[in-house]
């Protein structure tokens, strides 16, 4: 999956299908464990570190896929955020601030942050 995006029209479907292998497998053992267990991380710094590592892994993969051919638009980023919520709901699925649980950004807000 290292061909530039214009030679690889099915890149998004393949990335979503192979999400764990393409995005999570390259992360730290702590992040992989949290992802695999769908862990709610109470410690704010640790939560932030795991979230940033996953998002940075997504962004690195996108840079590899797109190379110098631009970057994905908001629609694609929105699909990736939805995928993140599906893969790791405790970290990325949109929810309001609940007792003992932090708020998670809505899909459109997170997608905009990633653009």
Secondary structure by P-SEA (a helix, b strand, c coil): cccccccccaaaaaaaaaccccccccccaaaaaaaaaccccccaaaaaaaaaaaaaaaaaaaaaaacccccccaaaaaaaaaaaaaacccccccccccccbbbbccaaaaaaaac
